[in-house]
Structure formats: structure tokens, C-alpha cells
């Protein structure tokens, strides 16, 4: 019976009556993006920022249409992102930080606050705020995700920002 339901849903999703709305990574020259970057763990966040800026460039987001805003740490990202979003100057806001687990529960507080802050910023401003905060157990994991073995998560989140900006601009106004 489960297979029958799946088949029904699959054919339903392919009917002409269903509209699929998706963002695009083309026609990006007019997109304005902000990047909020935490200075804490700057050895990581600078690499994530470089990856993001490289991806924006690769997908033809104009350099003049990107503003980079530095904040002290990941805890402060959400409030800056919300202020930027409410300015209505940007199509998307990329939030970059790195929180590395230590010996205390401070890690959990900062990670949860950063995630909640970025989510709240997007919900309160109506502008897509993309969570690009690494949450790692150690420095090796962070380095691997900031251009090492695991790629550059800054680059991946910039692509998400482009797609969400396009989705909002072209379909969800």
C-alpha cells in the first residue's frame, strides 16, 4: 500500500496544475547581498568569507552589490543580520561564523543563540538569512570545512543565498 501512495503522490506532483517555484543561480547581476562575519575564530571565518566571495564572483554577483559586516562573534550575528534585513537594501544575508566546542557549556549557548538569531532575523525582516556558522568539535573539523578536505562551507552557503534571493525576488514577492 505504501508504494501505491508514493506512486499517486508522484503522478500528482507532475500534473500541470502544480506550480513548482525554485530559485535560480543565473541572472544574478542585480542581486544585493550582505555577509555578516564573526571575527572570533577569524582563522576560520576569513576562509569561509573568501569562499563565499569567490562563489558570488563565479555566479556573477557584482562585487559592488556585496557588503561585508564584521561582528565580534557568532552570538552577535543575528542582531546585525536582522538590522540589515530590515533596511530592505539586500536580497539575501549570509551569516558566517565558527563555534568550536570547548570544555564548558558555552559552546551550546553560542550555537543555539546563533542559530535562533539567524532564523529570527530572516523571519522578522522577510529577507532570507542563510546560516553559515560552523559548529565543530575541534579546530581540525573547522579547517576541513573552511577549504580543507570537506570543501568550503562559505562557498556552499553563498550558493544557497543566491538561490534563496532569486526565489524571493522572482516568486515570493
Backbone as ProteinMPNN parsed JSONL, in Angstrom:
{"seq_chain_A": "XXXXXXXXXXXXXXXXXXXXXXXXXXXXXXXXXXXXXXXXXXXXXXXXXXXXXXXXXXXXXXXXXXXXXXXXXXXXXXXXXXXXXXXXXXXXXXXXXXXXXXXXXXXXXXXXXXXXXXXXXXXXXXXXXXXXXXXXXXXXXXXXXXXXXXXXXXXXXXXXXXXXXXXXXXXXX", "coords_chain_A": {"N_chain_A": [[0.819, -1.191, 0.0], [1.992, 1.229, 0.708], [3.662, 1.748, -1.499], [1.819, 2.284, -3.457], [0.666, 4.665, -2.592], [2.881, 6.352, -2.778], [3.279, 6.276, -5.542], [0.933, 7.539, -6.378], [1.24, 10.105, -5.247], [3.528, 10.892, -6.587], [2.702, 11.017, -9.304], [0.771, 12.963, -9.026], [2.291, 15.194, -8.332], [3.4, 15.796, -10.729], [1.519, 16.882, -12.399], [-0.077, 19.322, -14.537], [-1.337, 21.203, -13.042], [0.095, 21.761, -10.801], [2.357, 24.072, -9.58], [5.752, 24.543, -9.572], [7.995, 26.298, -7.705], [11.14, 27.68, -7.824], [14.37, 28.864, -6.873], [16.974, 30.452, -8.784], [20.305, 30.288, -10.141], [21.212, 31.922, -12.017], [21.252, 35.046, -13.85], [22.08, 37.031, -11.93], [23.206, 39.521, -11.547], [21.877, 41.802, -10.564], [21.39, 41.247, -7.949], [21.605, 42.062, -4.511], [23.646, 41.496, -1.789], [24.388, 40.889, 1.635], [27.018, 40.085, 3.861], [27.441, 38.837, 6.959], [29.971, 38.56, 9.22], [31.638, 36.801, 11.744], [34.257, 37.839, 13.868], [35.525, 36.332, 15.814], [37.376, 33.357, 16.02], [38.693, 33.899, 13.646], [40.604, 32.861, 11.899], [39.272, 30.819, 10.714], [36.814, 31.978, 9.877], [37.592, 33.939, 8.026], [38.467, 32.387, 5.892], [36.09, 31.12, 5.207], [34.633, 33.352, 4.397], [36.185, 34.146, 2.184], [35.679, 31.957, 0.496], [32.92, 32.317, 0.124], [32.825, 34.859, -1.156], [34.246, 34.272, -3.472], [32.496, 32.449, -4.673], [30.218, 34.073, -5.046], [31.343, 35.814, -6.941], [31.919, 33.964, -9.011], [29.342, 33.283, -9.783], [28.492, 35.619, -10.86], [27.539, 37.702, -9.218], [27.656, 41.035, -8.602], [30.552, 42.672, -7.385], [30.306, 45.223, -6.242], [27.786, 45.042, -5.223], [27.833, 43.693, -2.881], [28.041, 43.735, 0.551], [30.16, 43.545, 3.33], [29.954, 42.843, 6.683], [31.419, 43.042, 9.774], [31.266, 41.411, 12.89], [31.691, 40.975, 16.477], [31.472, 38.201, 17.399], [29.933, 34.936, 16.87], [27.583, 34.966, 18.333], [26.612, 37.542, 18.04], [25.785, 37.758, 15.439], [23.061, 37.418, 14.597], [21.56, 39.746, 15.413], [22.771, 41.767, 13.925], [22.264, 40.817, 11.334], [19.466, 40.951, 11.285], [19.027, 43.732, 11.456], [20.222, 44.546, 9.065], [18.573, 43.175, 7.262], [16.08, 44.411, 7.722], [16.582, 46.88, 6.653], [15.948, 46.705, 4.042], [17.665, 46.75, 1.854], [18.885, 44.568, 0.807], [18.876, 41.422, -0.952], [19.492, 38.984, 0.092], [21.04, 37.676, 3.047], [24.019, 36.52, 4.167], [25.261, 34.625, 6.769], [28.096, 34.214, 8.569], [30.155, 32.285, 10.653], [32.118, 30.657, 13.24], [31.992, 28.209, 15.579], [33.62, 26.522, 18.028], [33.787, 23.622, 19.904], [34.413, 23.682, 23.366], [35.599, 23.175, 26.728], [33.462, 23.8, 28.294], [29.928, 24.551, 28.795], [29.447, 26.715, 27.266], [29.697, 26.62, 24.482], [27.303, 25.336, 23.6], [25.402, 27.279, 24.274], [26.186, 29.472, 22.662], [26.031, 28.362, 20.049], [23.27, 27.637, 19.892], [22.105, 30.164, 20.279], [23.139, 31.587, 18.089], [22.037, 30.166, 15.917], [19.269, 30.495, 16.427], [19.163, 33.28, 16.339], [19.83, 33.891, 13.647], [17.739, 32.622, 12.299], [15.527, 34.039, 13.411], [16.159, 36.602, 12.464], [15.742, 36.372, 9.714], [12.999, 35.681, 9.667], [11.841, 37.924, 10.943], [12.61, 40.053, 9.323], [11.933, 39.396, 6.746], [13.716, 38.839, 4.795], [15.814, 36.482, 3.244], [17.972, 34.894, 5.428], [20.907, 33.316, 5.68], [22.238, 30.486, 7.218], [25.441, 30.151, 7.96], [27.19, 29.247, 9.884], [29.751, 27.493, 11.242], [29.718, 24.622, 13.28], [31.643, 22.98, 15.233], [33.529, 20.246, 16.638], [36.248, 20.431, 17.012], [39.299, 22.192, 16.058], [40.466, 21.045, 13.774], [38.25, 19.908, 12.404], [36.891, 22.269, 11.783], [38.76, 23.604, 10.108], [38.829, 21.774, 7.998], [36.301, 22.188, 6.926], [36.446, 24.718, 6.057], [37.655, 25.08, 3.589], [39.294, 22.903, 3.463], [39.54, 19.342, 3.443], [36.779, 18.853, 3.353], [35.708, 20.694, 1.647], [34.535, 24.085, 1.082], [32.468, 25.566, 3.221], [31.562, 28.158, 3.28], [31.438, 28.85, 0.621], [29.426, 27.075, -0.231], [27.225, 28.039, 1.244], [26.977, 30.581, 0.176], [26.034, 30.013, -2.348], [23.543, 29.006, -1.632], [22.451, 31.372, -0.628], [22.26, 32.896, -2.999], [20.404, 31.36, -4.459], [18.132, 31.457, -2.747], [17.689, 34.232, -2.662], [16.982, 34.686, -5.314], [14.659, 33.085, -5.473], [12.927, 34.449, -3.668], [12.896, 37.014, -4.878], [11.873, 36.565, -7.458], [9.641, 34.905, -7.222], [8.339, 34.951, -4.703], [7.47, 37.475, -3.874]], "CA_chain_A": [[0.0, 0.0, 0.0], [2.881, 2.377, 0.741], [4.136, 2.02, -2.85], [0.698, 2.864, -4.201], [0.564, 6.062, -2.161], [4.022, 7.059, -3.357], [3.005, 6.426, -6.967], [-0.108, 8.556, -6.526], [1.828, 11.41, -4.957], [4.476, 11.204, -7.64], [1.985, 11.458, -10.5], [0.102, 14.217, -8.677], [3.282, 16.267, -8.35], [3.808, 16.066, -12.103], [0.414, 17.407, -13.188], [0.05, 20.706, -14.981], [-1.95, 22.08, -12.05], [1.054, 22.038, -9.729], [3.428, 25.004, -9.945], [6.977, 24.394, -8.783], [8.744, 27.549, -7.63], [12.514, 27.445, -7.405], [15.32, 29.926, -7.134], [17.911, 30.204, -9.865], [21.641, 30.826, -9.896], [21.545, 32.741, -13.175], [20.685, 36.398, -13.795], [22.379, 37.441, -10.553], [23.907, 40.802, -11.501], [21.128, 42.807, -9.804], [21.228, 40.835, -6.549], [22.41, 42.709, -3.46], [23.821, 40.581, -0.663], [25.248, 41.271, 2.757], [27.645, 38.964, 4.551], [27.784, 39.154, 8.345], [31.065, 37.651, 9.556], [32.156, 36.873, 13.11], [35.72, 37.917, 13.968], [36.018, 35.258, 16.681], [37.831, 32.242, 15.172], [38.924, 34.561, 12.364], [41.376, 31.983, 11.014], [38.254, 30.027, 10.012], [35.781, 32.808, 9.236], [38.165, 34.596, 6.848], [38.469, 31.393, 4.806], [34.696, 30.96, 4.793], [34.297, 34.568, 3.651], [36.849, 34.053, 0.882], [34.913, 31.002, -0.298], [31.641, 32.941, -0.235], [33.063, 35.914, -2.141], [34.636, 33.602, -4.709], [31.273, 31.892, -5.267], [29.437, 35.208, -5.554], [32.016, 36.244, -8.167], [31.731, 32.908, -10.014], [27.951, 33.329, -10.241], [28.289, 36.965, -11.419], [27.012, 38.724, -8.311], [28.612, 42.137, -8.718], [31.294, 42.982, -6.163], [29.736, 46.44, -5.665], [26.489, 44.701, -4.627], [28.08, 42.862, -1.699], [28.574, 44.431, 1.726], [30.641, 42.646, 4.378], [29.811, 43.464, 8.001], [32.117, 42.245, 10.785], [30.759, 41.484, 14.263], [32.671, 40.335, 17.37], [31.397, 36.745, 17.441], [28.737, 34.313, 16.296], [26.424, 35.369, 19.134], [26.144, 38.854, 17.579], [25.417, 37.708, 14.02], [21.62, 37.55, 14.383], [21.07, 41.114, 15.556], [23.258, 42.525, 12.763], [21.527, 40.328, 10.166], [18.103, 41.486, 11.326], [19.085, 45.161, 11.129], [20.477, 44.626, 7.628], [17.366, 42.732, 6.566], [15.034, 45.425, 7.857], [16.931, 48.043, 5.829], [15.393, 46.405, 2.713], [18.679, 47.0, 0.832], [19.514, 43.315, 0.389], [18.039, 40.297, -1.363], [19.843, 37.878, 0.99], [22.105, 37.953, 4.016], [24.785, 35.324, 4.507], [25.771, 34.758, 8.14], [29.272, 33.342, 8.671], [30.824, 32.219, 11.939], [32.687, 29.353, 13.582], [31.95, 27.932, 17.012], [34.36, 25.281, 18.253], [33.482, 23.108, 21.245], [35.446, 23.776, 24.397], [35.382, 22.341, 27.903], [32.304, 24.259, 29.068], [28.659, 24.559, 28.064], [29.374, 27.96, 26.498], [29.508, 26.211, 23.088], [25.877, 25.098, 23.351], [24.705, 28.566, 24.365], [26.512, 30.274, 21.485], [25.479, 27.7, 18.864], [21.813, 27.785, 19.896], [21.784, 31.581, 20.106], [23.453, 31.96, 16.708], [21.02, 29.571, 15.037], [17.998, 31.185, 16.685], [19.303, 34.657, 15.886], [19.773, 33.938, 12.183], [16.355, 32.288, 11.943], [14.681, 35.185, 13.779], [16.471, 37.718, 11.573], [15.037, 36.133, 8.457], [11.553, 35.743, 9.885], [11.439, 39.287, 11.315], [12.897, 41.029, 8.269], [11.392, 38.955, 5.466], [14.839, 38.647, 3.875], [16.49, 35.218, 3.55], [19.219, 34.949, 6.195], [21.456, 31.978, 5.483], [23.059, 30.047, 8.345], [26.752, 29.663, 7.554], [28.007, 29.17, 11.092], [30.265, 26.151, 11.506], [29.614, 24.156, 14.664], [32.604, 21.882, 15.168], [34.084, 19.731, 17.892], [37.651, 20.816, 17.161], [39.84, 23.059, 15.023], [40.661, 20.275, 12.545], [36.96, 19.852, 11.713], [36.608, 23.603, 11.256], [39.658, 23.841, 8.978], [38.378, 20.915, 6.902], [35.071, 22.752, 6.358], [36.759, 26.075, 5.596], [38.557, 24.982, 2.45], [40.088, 21.68, 3.544], [39.026, 18.092, 2.867], [35.326, 18.861, 3.199], [35.3, 21.823, 0.824], [34.395, 25.359, 1.783], [31.054, 25.776, 3.534], [31.248, 29.533, 2.915], [31.06, 28.778, -0.784], [28.122, 26.401, -0.303], [26.154, 28.891, 1.768], [26.794, 31.679, -0.774], [25.158, 29.472, -3.381], [22.207, 28.986, -1.024], [21.988, 32.767, -0.582], [21.88, 33.272, -4.361], [19.159, 30.661, -4.808], [17.019, 31.993, -1.948], [17.437, 35.597, -3.127], [16.26, 34.538, -6.575], [13.326, 32.579, -5.162], [12.149, 35.539, -3.08], [12.774, 38.115, -5.822], [11.114, 36.221, -8.654], [8.434, 34.096, -6.984], [7.693, 35.101, -3.397], [7.345, 38.898, -3.519]], "C_chain_A": [[0.863, 1.255, 0.0], [3.373, 2.749, -0.65], [3.044, 2.671, -3.691], [0.558, 4.341, -3.862], [1.685, 6.882, -2.783], [3.786, 7.294, -4.847], [1.951, 7.507, -7.204], [0.454, 9.955, -6.286], [2.769, 11.838, -6.076], [3.759, 11.692, -8.888], [1.248, 12.766, -10.233], [1.069, 15.382, -8.804], [3.688, 16.649, -9.765], [2.671, 16.616, -12.96], [0.639, 18.869, -13.537], [-0.5, 21.683, -13.944], [-0.983, 22.466, -10.933], [2.147, 22.947, -10.267], [4.612, 24.785, -9.023], [7.759, 25.689, -8.848], [10.131, 27.252, -7.084], [13.348, 28.679, -7.687], [16.274, 29.494, -8.229], [19.284, 30.76, -9.479], [22.136, 31.59, -11.12], [20.88, 34.103, -13.011], [20.855, 37.001, -12.394], [22.955, 38.846, -10.428], [23.197, 41.841, -10.636], [20.962, 42.441, -8.328], [22.153, 41.618, -5.64], [22.45, 41.771, -2.269], [24.686, 41.23, 0.412], [25.818, 39.989, 3.343], [28.015, 39.459, 5.937], [28.799, 38.107, 8.782], [31.517, 37.881, 10.99], [33.682, 36.926, 13.077], [36.288, 36.795, 14.836], [36.263, 34.013, 15.823], [38.074, 32.724, 13.743], [39.746, 33.715, 11.395], [40.435, 31.122, 10.17], [37.318, 30.948, 9.229], [36.316, 33.563, 8.016], [38.164, 33.648, 5.651], [37.052, 31.15, 4.295], [34.249, 32.163, 3.964], [34.927, 34.536, 2.264], [36.11, 33.089, -0.039], [33.597, 31.592, -0.77], [31.839, 33.98, -1.326], [33.47, 35.336, -3.496], [33.407, 33.035, -5.426], [30.38, 32.994, -5.8], [30.032, 35.687, -6.885], [31.769, 35.241, -9.295], [30.326, 32.941, -10.61], [27.52, 34.756, -10.617], [27.514, 37.929, -10.532], [28.064, 39.83, -8.287], [29.248, 42.47, -7.372], [30.729, 44.219, -5.458], [28.397, 46.197, -4.975], [26.618, 43.808, -3.399], [28.672, 43.733, -0.601], [28.97, 43.392, 2.765], [30.617, 43.414, 5.698], [30.45, 42.531, 9.033], [31.489, 42.48, 12.153], [31.733, 40.727, 15.165], [32.649, 38.804, 17.341], [30.092, 36.239, 16.866], [27.467, 34.691, 17.049], [25.796, 36.653, 18.584], [25.649, 38.857, 16.133], [23.933, 38.017, 13.803], [21.114, 38.975, 14.435], [21.543, 41.985, 14.387], [22.501, 42.109, 11.502], [20.108, 40.889, 10.129], [18.079, 42.965, 10.942], [19.305, 45.344, 9.625], [19.236, 44.231, 6.826], [16.27, 43.775, 6.588], [15.336, 46.683, 7.054], [16.339, 47.916, 4.426], [16.364, 46.731, 1.572], [19.172, 45.708, 0.184], [18.48, 42.268, 0.001], [18.301, 39.066, -0.486], [20.985, 38.315, 1.892], [22.734, 36.62, 4.402], [25.448, 35.555, 5.853], [26.881, 33.737, 8.363], [29.895, 33.439, 10.06], [31.41, 30.83, 12.138], [32.686, 29.219, 15.103], [32.581, 26.557, 17.208], [34.189, 24.87, 19.715], [34.689, 23.244, 22.173], [35.084, 22.861, 25.56], [34.151, 22.731, 28.711], [31.051, 24.227, 28.203], [28.474, 25.839, 27.248], [29.107, 27.679, 25.017], [28.026, 26.075, 22.771], [25.081, 26.396, 23.363], [24.937, 29.379, 23.103], [25.911, 29.661, 20.222], [23.965, 27.9, 18.792], [21.396, 29.232, 19.672], [22.047, 32.032, 18.679], [22.394, 31.425, 15.753], [19.677, 30.269, 15.2], [18.041, 32.619, 16.163], [19.196, 34.789, 14.377], [18.359, 33.622, 11.709], [15.424, 33.462, 12.227], [14.911, 36.372, 12.854], [15.728, 37.568, 10.252], [13.536, 36.257, 8.605], [11.087, 37.171, 10.149], [11.653, 40.308, 10.208], [12.261, 40.665, 6.934], [12.457, 38.748, 4.404], [15.506, 37.318, 4.228], [17.826, 35.463, 4.257], [19.757, 33.527, 6.254], [22.442, 31.649, 6.603], [24.349, 29.417, 7.832], [27.706, 29.619, 8.726], [28.447, 27.722, 11.287], [30.107, 25.834, 12.981], [30.429, 22.867, 14.744], [33.099, 21.482, 16.547], [35.523, 20.174, 18.113], [38.112, 21.641, 15.962], [40.06, 22.313, 13.715], [39.371, 20.173, 11.74], [36.649, 21.201, 11.062], [37.476, 23.897, 10.032], [39.251, 23.005, 7.766], [37.149, 21.485, 6.199], [35.277, 24.172, 5.816], [37.801, 26.029, 4.486], [39.438, 23.753, 2.461], [39.399, 20.507, 2.856], [37.529, 18.114, 2.57], [34.825, 20.019, 2.343], [35.208, 23.096, 1.644], [32.914, 25.633, 1.98], [30.632, 27.217, 3.28], [30.78, 29.607, 1.472], [29.671, 28.159, -0.937], [26.99, 27.305, 0.172], [25.937, 30.119, 0.886], [25.873, 31.234, -1.909], [23.718, 29.392, -2.881], [21.626, 30.394, -0.98], [21.515, 33.224, -1.956], [20.53, 32.645, -4.726], [17.96, 31.206, -4.039], [16.685, 33.424, -2.355], [16.621, 35.562, -4.413], [14.825, 34.063, -6.336], [12.434, 33.689, -4.624], [11.878, 36.642, -4.1], [11.82, 37.787, -6.965], [9.797, 35.5, -8.385], [7.67, 34.426, -5.695], [7.598, 36.56, -2.947], [5.986, 39.191, -2.949]], "O_chain_A": [[0.508, 2.246, -0.639], [3.495, 3.934, -0.962], [3.328, 3.515, -4.541], [0.354, 5.17, -4.749], [1.451, 7.991, -3.264], [4.06, 8.38, -5.358], [2.075, 8.301, -8.136], [0.169, 10.881, -7.046], [2.799, 13.007, -6.461], [4.173, 12.69, -9.478], [1.119, 13.594, -11.134], [0.709, 16.438, -9.324], [4.261, 17.718, -9.976], [2.86, 16.797, -14.163], [1.442, 19.559, -12.908], [-0.161, 22.867, -13.969], [-1.243, 23.418, -10.197], [2.783, 22.643, -11.276], [4.463, 24.843, -7.803], [8.146, 26.131, -9.931], [10.279, 26.651, -6.02], [13.072, 29.439, -8.615], [16.367, 28.311, -8.557], [19.393, 31.606, -8.591], [23.328, 31.871, -11.248], [20.038, 34.286, -12.131], [19.885, 37.424, -11.765], [23.173, 39.32, -9.313], [23.86, 42.683, -10.03], [20.449, 43.24, -7.545], [23.328, 41.818, -5.948], [21.412, 41.309, -1.795], [25.591, 42.013, 0.122], [25.173, 38.941, 3.32], [28.809, 40.39, 6.08], [28.526, 36.908, 8.723], [31.75, 39.017, 11.402], [34.324, 36.162, 12.356], [37.416, 36.354, 14.614], [35.429, 33.664, 14.987], [37.715, 32.059, 12.771], [39.59, 33.849, 10.181], [40.768, 30.744, 9.046], [37.061, 30.715, 8.048], [35.569, 33.804, 7.068], [37.89, 34.065, 4.526], [36.839, 30.994, 3.093], [33.568, 32.007, 2.951], [34.269, 34.863, 1.276], [35.934, 33.373, -1.224], [33.198, 31.399, -1.918], [31.106, 33.988, -2.314], [33.08, 35.857, -4.541], [33.298, 33.133, -6.648], [29.835, 32.868, -6.896], [29.298, 35.936, -7.841], [31.443, 35.636, -10.415], [30.14, 32.663, -11.795], [26.328, 35.054, -10.682], [26.898, 38.871, -11.03], [29.23, 39.577, -7.982], [28.565, 42.542, -6.351], [30.677, 44.266, -4.229], [27.924, 47.05, -4.223], [25.634, 43.236, -2.932], [29.691, 44.393, -0.807], [28.209, 42.467, 3.048], [31.189, 44.499, 5.81], [30.063, 41.367, 9.147], [31.214, 43.62, 12.527], [32.521, 39.918, 14.674], [33.706, 38.177, 17.266], [29.248, 37.021, 16.428], [26.388, 34.732, 16.459], [24.58, 36.827, 18.657], [25.143, 39.874, 15.661], [23.59, 38.797, 12.915], [20.317, 39.378, 13.587], [20.799, 42.843, 13.913], [22.137, 42.959, 10.69], [19.609, 41.258, 9.066], [17.207, 43.398, 10.189], [18.663, 46.182, 8.991], [18.896, 44.877, 5.835], [15.602, 44.0, 5.579], [14.431, 47.476, 6.797], [16.239, 48.907, 3.703], [15.93, 46.962, 0.443], [19.806, 45.746, -0.87], [17.373, 42.225, 0.538], [17.43, 38.208, -0.341], [21.778, 39.194, 1.554], [22.062, 35.717, 4.899], [26.121, 36.566, 6.054], [26.631, 32.532, 8.348], [30.132, 34.532, 10.574], [31.223, 29.939, 11.309], [33.3, 30.015, 15.813], [32.137, 25.564, 16.633], [34.415, 25.66, 20.633], [35.825, 22.954, 21.797], [34.349, 21.889, 25.389], [33.824, 22.075, 29.7], [31.116, 23.91, 27.015], [27.439, 26.016, 26.606], [28.369, 28.423, 24.371], [27.546, 26.634, 21.785], [24.183, 26.582, 22.542], [23.99, 29.919, 22.531], [25.337, 30.382, 19.405], [23.438, 28.289, 17.75], [20.434, 29.495, 18.951], [21.254, 32.787, 18.116], [21.911, 32.15, 14.883], [19.023, 30.597, 14.211], [17.058, 33.11, 15.607], [18.54, 35.704, 13.88], [17.842, 34.288, 10.813], [14.619, 33.836, 11.374], [13.964, 37.073, 12.497], [15.155, 38.529, 9.739], [12.872, 36.867, 7.766], [10.05, 37.587, 9.634], [10.956, 41.32, 10.156], [12.071, 41.533, 6.082], [12.138, 38.507, 3.24], [15.741, 37.051, 5.407], [18.696, 36.16, 3.735], [19.12, 32.64, 6.821], [23.353, 32.423, 6.898], [24.348, 28.292, 7.333], [28.892, 29.918, 8.583], [27.616, 26.833, 11.473], [30.339, 26.691, 13.833], [29.954, 21.796, 14.367], [33.088, 22.274, 17.489], [35.976, 20.282, 19.252], [37.392, 21.766, 14.972], [39.861, 22.888, 12.644], [39.393, 20.336, 10.52], [36.196, 21.255, 9.919], [36.971, 24.391, 9.024], [39.322, 23.48, 6.633], [36.977, 21.282, 4.997], [34.382, 24.744, 5.194], [38.72, 26.847, 4.452], [40.253, 23.574, 1.557], [38.756, 20.668, 1.818], [37.071, 17.461, 1.632], [33.625, 20.293, 2.323], [35.733, 23.178, 2.754], [32.19, 25.9, 1.02], [29.445, 27.475, 3.08], [29.844, 30.336, 1.145], [28.84, 28.667, -1.689], [25.917, 27.33, -0.432], [24.828, 30.653, 0.844], [25.03, 32.003, -2.369], [22.782, 29.679, -3.627], [20.444, 30.589, -1.261], [20.476, 33.874, -2.066], [19.635, 33.32, -5.236], [16.889, 31.397, -4.614], [15.511, 33.793, -2.389], [15.672, 36.33, -4.572], [13.887, 34.588, -6.936], [11.303, 33.85, -5.08], [10.76, 37.15, -4.182], [11.043, 38.642, -7.392], [8.919, 35.49, -9.248], [6.463, 34.193, -5.622], [7.641, 36.838, -1.748], [5.699, 40.334, -2.594]]}, "name": "protein", "num_of_chains": 1, "seq": "XXXXXXXXXXXXXXXXXXXXXXXXXXXXXXXXXXXXXXXXXXXXXXXXXXXXXXXXXXXXXXXXXXXXXXXXXXXXXXXXXXXXXXXXXXXXXXXXXXXXXXXXXXXXXXXXXXXXXXXXXXXXXXXXXXXXXXXXXXXXXXXXXXXXXXXXXXXXXXXXXXXXXXXXXXXXX"}
